[in-house]
Amino acid sequence: IRILGLSKLEMIYPEYQDISHDLVFPGIIYGTTFVLWIIWVNKFSHLKLRKK
């Protein structure tokens, strides 16, 4: 999806290729990873650790 998006943006707006590659898409990737991490923590934070 990233390669397709970057290719499409470069065809339509070639002057924004560096900005989209260096800022926009990493922001989307890191943002999505952060949101999924928060969801995972909230889902599994109620589980208690087993004590030996």
C-alpha positions, 0 to 999 in steps of 0.5 A: 500500500505504501509503494502504491500510495507513494507512486500515485502521489509522485505521478500527481504531485512530483514536487511533494515526493520528498515530503510524502516519503520522509514525513507523511508515510512514516507518520502514518506507519508510526501512528498506526503502530502506536494506535494498535499498541494502545488497543493491545495494551488496553485489551490485555492490561486486565490480565494478571500475571501468574505468580510462581 
